[in-house]
């Protein structure tokens, strides 16, 4: 069986996979890269932080509110505003190391051990 070996591979660290493994070039168009994973993009007026999409204070609560992380706050007259959020699910890896290599680019590998 032919193997594809990483440029890091050596006799003590034989990092090899079967021929025709490949990686995707990052996230798909409907995904956003965050913390080494691909997540579904958030709706308009939301920003993604890992698995959660948070609403923008200016859009949800109006002008004059400060983003306090979990909520929005207006200093005068004092008022807090609930910051909407929703879960966008678990992220996926930006590559698929065990797929058919047809039409894919390799991930820094050479064709022989060494």
N, C-alpha and C positions, 0 to 999 in steps of 0.2 A: 504494500500500500504506500502511495506517495504521501509525504507529509509536507506541510507548510510550517516553517519554524520562524519564530520571532527573531528580530535582530538582536534581542537580548539573550537568546538561547545559547547555551554552552553545555559542556559535558556534565556539569553539576546542576544545571538549571535548564532541562530540555523542554522549553515552552513551545510545544508543537501542537498543531491541530490537523485534522484531515484536509486534504486538498479541496479547494472550492469553498472554504469558509470565507466570509467577508464581513465588512461592517457597513452600516448605513452612514451617510455623511451627515451626522447630526440628527436633529428632530425634523419631523414632517412639517408642512406648511401650517397645519392646524394645531401645532404644538409650540410650547415655549420652553427653552432650556433654562433650568434653574437648579443649582446645587448638584451638578453632574447627572441630572435626570431630565426627561422630557415630560411635560405636563400638558393637558389640554389648555388652550388659551382661555383666558377669562373673558367674560362678557364685557361690553363697553362700560366704561366708568368703574371698572374694578381693576385691582392690581393683584397679581399672584405672589404669594409668599409660601413656598413649598406646596403643601396640599390644599391650601385655603386661598380663596379669592376674596379680597376685602373691597368694599365700596369706597369711592372717593368722598371725603367729607364735603367738599364744595358742591358736588352734584347731589348728594343725598340730603344734606342738612341745610345747604344754602351758604351764602358768603358770610364771612366773619367767624367761621368755626376753625379751630385748630385740630389737627390730627393728633390724637393722644395715644395711638396704637390700637387699643380695643374699642375706643369710642371717640367721638368728636366733642369739642368743648368750645363754647362761646364765652369769652371773659366778661363782657358787659352788654346787656344784663346777663348775669350768670345763667348758663343753661347747658345741659349735656344732651347729646343726640346719639341714638343707637347707630352703630356702624354695621350695616348689613354685611353678611359674609355667607359663603357657601363652600362646601367641600368639592374639590375638583378631582378627587381620586388619587390613587397612588401613582407616582411617576414611573416611567419605563426607561430602560437603558437606551442611550442614543445609538446603540449598535446591536446587531444580532450576530454573535459569534458562531452560531451553529446553523447557518442558512446555506442554501445553494448559492454558489458564487456567480451565477450567470448575471452579467450586467453590473456587477458590484466592483468596487475598488477594494483592494486588500488593505490590511491594517499594519503596515510596516513589517512585512514578513519576507523572508527569503525562502527559496524552494528546497534548500538542503540543510541538513544538520551541520553544526560546527561551532 
